[in-house]
C-alpha cells in the first residue's frame, strides 16, 4: 500500500517548496521558522518511510557510500564557520535548510531508481500541475507583478520562487504532453495541460526572475533536442506545436500586458545599471583574490560578501577554487 503512494509523493517532492509557499499565501500564513522546520521535518520522515520500504541488502553498500559522501560534504560546509570566529545566522539557516531538503531529495531519488512501476508517475503529474499552476499564476497577477520583484514577502512567495517553479512546471508539463507514453488518454486533461503550459511560460517571463527565465530557455532547448534526437515526434508535429505555442503565448502576453510589466523589463535588461550586479560581482572577486588557490570555503559567501552574488559561477570561484578548476577540466 505504501509503495503505491510513492509516485504521488515523488511529484509532490518535485514542487514541495512552492506547494508550501502557495498554501501560506492562500491562507495568509507567515512562513515562520518553526512552521517551515516542521514542514521540512515531515517531508523528511515521509521520505524515510518510502526509502525503508524499498531498501534491500544489495543496495545498502551503495547507499552507505552515498550517505558518507553527503556527510563529508555537510561537514566541510559546517566547518567553514570555524575559520571566521563567529556564527552567521544566514549561514546556519541556509546550511540547515540545505541539509533537510537535500537528504529528503536523495532518499526519494534512491527510491525512484529502484521503483519498477515508474510510469505511474505520469498519472500523478497532472494532479499537481493543474492545481499548482493556476494558484501561482493568480498569486503573481494579483500580487503586483508590475514591481518585478515581490508577490508576498510574509509567505515567502517571491519572484524567484515563482520564476523557477514555473520553469520546472513547464518542463514537467512538456514532458507529459510530448514524451510520456503511458498517461491519461482524456482530451480534457491534455487541454488543461496545454493551457497550463502556456501560462507557465507567460508567468515565468512576467515574474522578473532572470535565473528562472534562463532555466526555462535551457529546458525548451533540451526538449527540442530530445525530440529531434530520438525521433519520438515527427518534425511536422514539433513545428506545429511550436507555432501554436507562440500564438497562444502572444495572445496571453497581450491580454495580460506582458510587454509593459516590470518583471519582463527586468528580465530583458539583465545587466542594466539599475541592478548593480556588475559592481556586486567585482566586489565578490576582491574576496576571491584573498584566497585564490583553495578558495574561502563552502558557505563563505555569507561571511565574506554577506549574501549570494546572483552569479553561480562567481559564487563557486569564491568558495572552492580548486574543485571548480578540477570540474572545468
C-alpha positions as CSV (number, residue, x, y, z in Angstrom):
1,X,0.0,0.0,0.0
2,X,2.8,2.4,0.9
3,X,4.7,1.8,-2.4
4,X,1.5,2.6,-4.4
5,X,1.6,6.1,-3.0
6,X,5.2,6.8,-3.9
7,X,4.5,8.2,-7.5
8,X,2.4,10.9,-5.9
9,X,5.0,11.6,-3.3
10,X,7.7,11.9,-5.9
11,X,5.8,14.5,-7.8
12,X,5.0,16.4,-4.6
13,X,8.7,16.4,-3.7
14,X,9.5,18.0,-7.1
15,X,7.4,21.0,-6.1
16,X,7.3,20.8,-2.3
17,X,8.5,24.3,-1.6
18,X,6.2,26.1,-4.0
19,X,3.3,24.0,-2.7
20,X,4.1,25.0,0.8
21,X,4.5,28.7,0.0
22,X,1.3,28.8,-2.1
23,X,-0.6,27.4,0.9
24,X,0.9,30.0,3.1
25,X,-0.1,32.7,0.6
26,X,-3.6,31.5,0.1
27,X,-4.4,31.1,3.8
28,X,-2.5,34.3,4.9
29,X,0.1,32.4,7.0
30,X,3.5,33.8,7.6
31,X,6.4,31.4,6.9
32,X,7.8,31.3,10.4
33,X,10.9,29.4,11.2
34,X,9.2,26.8,13.3
35,X,6.4,26.2,10.8
36,X,8.8,25.7,8.0
37,X,11.1,23.4,10.0
38,X,8.1,21.3,10.9
39,X,7.2,21.1,7.3
40,X,10.7,20.0,6.2
41,X,10.9,17.5,9.1
42,X,7.6,16.0,8.0
43,X,8.8,15.7,4.4
44,X,12.0,14.0,5.6
45,X,10.1,11.5,7.8
46,X,7.8,10.5,4.9
47,X,10.8,10.1,2.6
48,X,12.5,7.9,5.1
49,X,9.3,5.6,5.2
50,X,9.4,5.2,1.5
51,X,13.1,4.6,1.5
52,X,13.0,1.9,4.2
53,X,10.1,0.2,2.3
54,X,12.3,-0.2,-0.8
55,X,15.6,-0.9,0.9
56,X,17.4,-4.2,0.1
57,X,20.6,-5.8,1.1
58,X,22.4,-5.3,-2.2
59,X,21.7,-1.5,-2.1
60,X,23.0,-0.9,1.4
61,X,26.6,-0.7,0.4
62,X,26.0,1.8,-2.4
63,X,23.7,3.8,-0.2
64,X,26.3,3.8,2.6
65,X,28.9,5.3,0.3
66,X,26.5,8.0,-0.9
67,X,25.4,9.0,2.6
68,X,29.1,9.1,3.7
69,X,29.8,11.5,0.8
70,X,26.8,13.6,1.9
71,X,28.1,13.6,5.5
72,X,31.6,14.7,4.4
73,X,30.2,17.5,2.2
74,X,28.0,18.7,5.1
75,X,30.9,18.5,7.5
76,X,33.1,20.6,5.2
77,X,30.3,23.1,4.8
78,X,29.8,23.4,8.5
79,X,33.5,23.7,9.2
80,X,33.6,27.0,7.3
81,X,32.2,28.8,10.2
82,X,35.1,27.7,12.4
83,X,37.6,29.8,10.4
84,X,35.7,33.1,10.8
85,X,35.4,33.2,14.6
86,X,31.6,33.9,14.7
87,X,28.3,32.4,13.7
88,X,26.3,34.0,10.9
89,X,22.6,33.3,11.2
90,X,22.0,33.4,7.5
91,X,24.8,30.8,7.1
92,X,23.3,28.4,9.7
93,X,19.8,28.8,8.3
94,X,21.0,28.1,4.8
95,X,23.0,25.1,5.9
96,X,20.1,23.5,7.9
97,X,17.7,24.1,5.0
98,X,20.1,22.6,2.5
99,X,20.5,19.6,4.7
100,X,16.8,19.0,5.2
101,X,15.9,19.3,1.6
102,X,19.0,17.6,0.2
103,X,18.7,14.4,2.3
104,X,15.0,14.1,1.5
105,X,15.6,14.5,-2.2
106,X,18.4,11.9,-2.1
107,X,16.2,9.4,-0.4
108,X,13.4,9.9,-2.9
109,X,16.0,9.7,-5.8
110,X,17.2,6.3,-4.4
111,X,13.7,5.0,-4.2
112,X,12.8,6.0,-7.8
113,X,16.0,4.4,-9.1
114,X,14.6,1.1,-7.8
115,X,10.9,1.6,-8.4
116,X,9.7,-0.8,-11.1
117,X,6.5,1.0,-12.0
118,X,7.9,4.4,-12.6
119,X,5.5,5.0,-15.4
120,X,2.8,5.6,-12.7
121,X,4.4,8.9,-12.0
122,X,2.9,10.1,-15.3
123,X,-0.6,9.7,-13.9
124,X,0.2,11.9,-10.9
125,X,1.8,14.8,-12.9
126,X,-1.5,16.4,-14.0
127,X,-2.8,16.4,-10.4
128,X,0.0,18.7,-9.3
129,X,0.4,20.7,-12.4
130,X,-3.3,21.6,-12.9
131,X,-3.6,22.6,-9.2
132,X,-0.3,24.4,-8.7
133,X,-0.1,26.4,-12.0
134,X,-3.3,28.5,-11.6
135,X,-2.5,29.2,-7.9
136,X,1.0,30.5,-8.7
137,X,-0.3,32.4,-11.7
138,X,-3.1,34.1,-9.7
139,X,-0.7,35.0,-6.9
140,X,1.7,36.5,-9.4
141,X,-1.0,38.5,-11.2
142,X,-2.7,39.7,-8.1
143,X,0.4,40.3,-6.0
144,X,1.9,43.2,-8.0
145,X,3.9,41.7,-10.8
146,X,4.5,45.2,-12.2
147,X,7.1,45.6,-9.5
148,X,9.0,42.7,-11.0
149,X,10.2,41.6,-7.5
150,X,7.9,40.5,-4.7
151,X,4.5,39.0,-4.6
152,X,4.1,38.4,-0.9
153,X,7.0,38.7,1.5
154,X,5.2,37.3,4.6
155,X,4.5,33.9,3.0
156,X,7.9,33.8,1.1
157,X,6.2,33.6,-2.3
158,X,8.6,35.9,-4.1
159,X,9.5,36.4,-7.8
160,X,12.4,33.9,-7.6
161,X,10.2,31.1,-6.3
162,X,7.6,31.9,-9.0
163,X,10.1,32.0,-11.9
164,X,12.0,28.8,-11.0
165,X,8.8,26.9,-10.1
166,X,7.1,27.9,-13.4
167,X,10.2,26.9,-15.4
168,X,10.3,23.4,-13.8
169,X,6.5,23.1,-14.2
170,X,6.9,24.0,-17.9
171,X,9.5,21.2,-18.3
172,X,7.3,18.7,-16.5
173,X,4.2,19.6,-18.4
174,X,6.0,19.5,-21.8
175,X,7.4,16.1,-20.9
176,X,3.9,14.8,-20.1
177,X,2.4,16.2,-23.3
178,X,5.1,15.2,-25.8
179,X,7.2,12.4,-24.3
180,X,5.2,10.4,-21.8
181,X,3.8,7.3,-23.4
182,X,1.7,5.9,-20.6
183,X,-0.6,8.6,-19.4
184,X,-4.3,9.8,-19.3
185,X,-6.0,9.5,-22.7
186,X,-8.6,12.1,-21.8
187,X,-8.6,15.1,-24.2
188,X,-9.8,17.3,-21.4
189,X,-6.7,16.5,-19.3
190,X,-4.5,17.2,-22.3
191,X,-6.3,20.5,-23.0
192,X,-5.8,21.6,-19.4
193,X,-2.2,20.7,-19.5
194,X,-1.7,22.8,-22.7
195,X,-3.4,25.8,-21.1
196,X,-1.1,25.3,-18.1
197,X,1.9,25.1,-20.4
198,X,1.2,28.5,-21.9
199,X,0.5,30.1,-18.5
200,X,3.8,28.7,-17.1
201,X,5.8,30.3,-19.9
202,X,4.0,33.6,-19.6
203,X,4.2,33.9,-15.8
204,X,7.9,32.8,-15.8
205,X,8.6,35.7,-18.2
206,X,6.5,38.2,-16.2
207,X,7.8,37.3,-12.7
208,X,11.1,39.1,-13.1
209,X,13.3,36.2,-12.2
210,X,16.2,36.1,-14.6
211,X,17.6,32.8,-13.4
212,X,14.2,31.1,-13.8
213,X,13.8,32.6,-17.3
214,X,17.3,31.3,-18.3
215,X,16.3,27.9,-16.9
216,X,13.1,28.0,-19.0
217,X,15.1,28.6,-22.2
218,X,17.5,25.8,-21.3
219,X,14.6,23.4,-20.7
220,X,13.0,24.4,-24.1
221,X,16.3,23.8,-25.9
222,X,16.8,20.4,-24.2
223,X,13.2,19.3,-25.0
224,X,13.7,20.3,-28.7
225,X,17.0,18.5,-28.8
226,X,15.5,15.3,-27.3
227,X,12.5,15.5,-29.7
228,X,14.7,15.7,-32.8
229,X,17.3,13.3,-31.5
230,X,15.0,10.4,-30.5
231,X,12.5,11.0,-33.3
232,X,9.7,10.3,-30.9
233,X,7.6,13.1,-32.5
234,X,7.6,14.0,-36.2
235,X,9.1,17.3,-37.3
236,X,5.8,18.4,-38.6
237,X,4.1,18.0,-35.2
238,X,7.0,19.7,-33.5
239,X,6.9,22.7,-35.8
240,X,3.1,22.9,-35.4
241,X,3.3,22.7,-31.6
242,X,5.9,25.5,-31.6
243,X,3.8,27.6,-33.9
244,X,0.7,27.0,-31.8
245,X,2.6,27.7,-28.6
246,X,3.9,31.0,-29.9
247,X,0.3,32.1,-31.0
248,X,-1.1,31.2,-27.5
249,X,1.8,32.9,-25.8
250,X,1.4,36.1,-27.8
251,X,-2.3,36.1,-27.1
252,X,-1.8,35.8,-23.4
253,X,1.1,38.2,-23.4
254,X,-1.1,40.9,-25.0
255,X,-4.1,40.1,-22.8
256,X,-2.0,40.4,-19.5
257,X,0.1,43.2,-20.9
258,X,3.4,41.3,-20.6
259,X,5.5,43.7,-22.6
260,X,5.0,46.6,-20.2
261,X,5.2,44.6,-16.9
262,X,8.1,45.5,-14.6
263,X,9.1,41.8,-14.3
264,X,9.5,41.3,-18.1
265,X,11.5,44.5,-18.4
266,X,13.7,43.3,-15.6
267,X,14.3,40.0,-17.4
268,X,15.2,41.6,-20.8
269,X,17.6,44.0,-19.2
270,X,19.8,41.6,-17.2
271,X,22.9,43.9,-16.9
272,X,21.2,47.3,-16.6
273,X,22.9,49.9,-14.4
274,X,19.9,49.8,-12.1
275,X,20.6,46.3,-10.8
276,X,24.2,47.0,-9.8
277,X,25.1,43.3,-10.4
278,X,28.4,44.1,-12.2
279,X,29.6,46.0,-9.1
280,X,28.5,43.2,-6.9
281,X,30.5,40.6,-8.9
282,X,33.6,42.8,-8.9
283,X,33.3,43.1,-5.1
284,X,33.0,39.4,-4.7
285,X,36.0,38.8,-6.9
286,X,38.0,41.0,-4.5
287,X,37.3,38.4,-1.8
288,X,38.3,35.7,-4.3
289,X,41.8,37.2,-4.7
290,X,42.4,37.0,-1.0
291,X,42.4,33.2,-1.3
292,X,42.8,32.4,-5.0
293,X,44.2,28.9,-4.5
294,X,42.0,27.0,-2.1
295,X,39.0,29.3,-2.0
296,X,37.2,30.6,1.1
297,X,35.2,27.5,1.9
298,X,31.6,26.3,1.4
299,X,29.2,28.9,2.6
300,X,31.9,31.5,2.8
301,X,29.7,33.9,0.7
302,X,27.8,34.7,3.9
303,X,31.0,35.5,5.8
304,X,32.8,37.5,3.1
305,X,30.3,39.1,0.7
306,X,27.3,38.7,3.1
307,X,24.9,37.0,0.6
308,X,25.0,35.2,-2.7
309,X,26.1,37.2,-5.7
310,X,23.4,36.3,-8.1
311,X,26.0,34.5,-10.2
312,X,26.6,30.9,-9.5
313,X,30.0,30.8,-11.3
314,X,31.3,33.7,-9.2
315,X,30.0,32.0,-6.0
316,X,31.7,28.8,-6.9
317,X,35.0,30.5,-7.6
318,X,34.7,32.3,-4.2
319,X,34.0,29.1,-2.3
320,X,36.1,26.3,-3.8
321,X,38.6,27.3,-6.4
322,X,40.4,24.0,-6.8
323,X,37.2,22.0,-7.1
324,X,35.9,24.4,-9.7
325,X,39.1,24.2,-11.7
326,X,39.1,20.3,-11.5
327,X,35.4,20.3,-12.6
328,X,36.3,22.6,-15.5
329,X,39.0,20.2,-16.7
